[in-house]
């Protein structure tokens, strides 16, 4: 493993230990990024542009409620709720 990558791993482990020890992870509206260049704190839009290639803006366009329903569907939660309502009527 390259030296820069090992150093980044140590910094990342230190950050996790600090978090578990009660120190905050980051500031509101900021994203913590770990890379060979160290630990960076960037705003959500910069993160989306540089690391997610704009996928976050697509998700924001879909909206939180629709994404929540989609996630529930993947997990079978909504199906369980529907089945429970049907059973309750029987």
NORDABEL-V948020 format. One record per residue. N is the residue number from 1. RES is the residue in one letter. D_LAST is the distance of its C-alpha to the last C-alpha in whole Angstrom. Layout:
BEGIN
<<N,RES,D_LAST> <N,RES,D_LAST>>
END
This chain:
BEGIN
<<1,X,62> <2,X,64> <3,X,65> <4,X,64> <5,X,60> <6,X,61> <7,X,62> <8,X,59> <9,X,57> <10,X,58> <11,X,58> <12,X,54> <13,X,54> <14,X,56> <15,X,54> <16,X,50> <17,X,52> <18,X,53> <19,X,50> <20,X,48> <21,X,51> <22,X,50> <23,X,52> <24,X,50> <25,X,49> <26,X,50> <27,X,51> <28,X,48> <29,X,48> <30,X,50> <31,X,49> <32,X,51> <33,X,52> <34,X,54> <35,X,56> <36,X,60> <37,X,61> <38,X,60> <39,X,57> <40,X,56> <41,X,55> <42,X,54> <43,X,52> <44,X,49> <45,X,50> <46,X,53> <47,X,51> <48,X,48> <49,X,52> <50,X,53> <51,X,51> <52,X,48> <53,X,50> <54,X,48> <55,X,44> <56,X,43> <57,X,44> <58,X,42> <59,X,39> <60,X,40> <61,X,40> <62,X,36> <63,X,35> <64,X,34> <65,X,30> <66,X,30> <67,X,31> <68,X,29> <69,X,26> <70,X,28> <71,X,28> <72,X,25> <73,X,24> <74,X,26> <75,X,25> <76,X,21> <77,X,20> <78,X,19> <79,X,17> <80,X,15> <81,X,15> <82,X,13> <83,X,11> <84,X,10> <85,X,9> <86,X,7> <87,X,5> <88,X,6> <89,X,4> <90,X,0>>
END
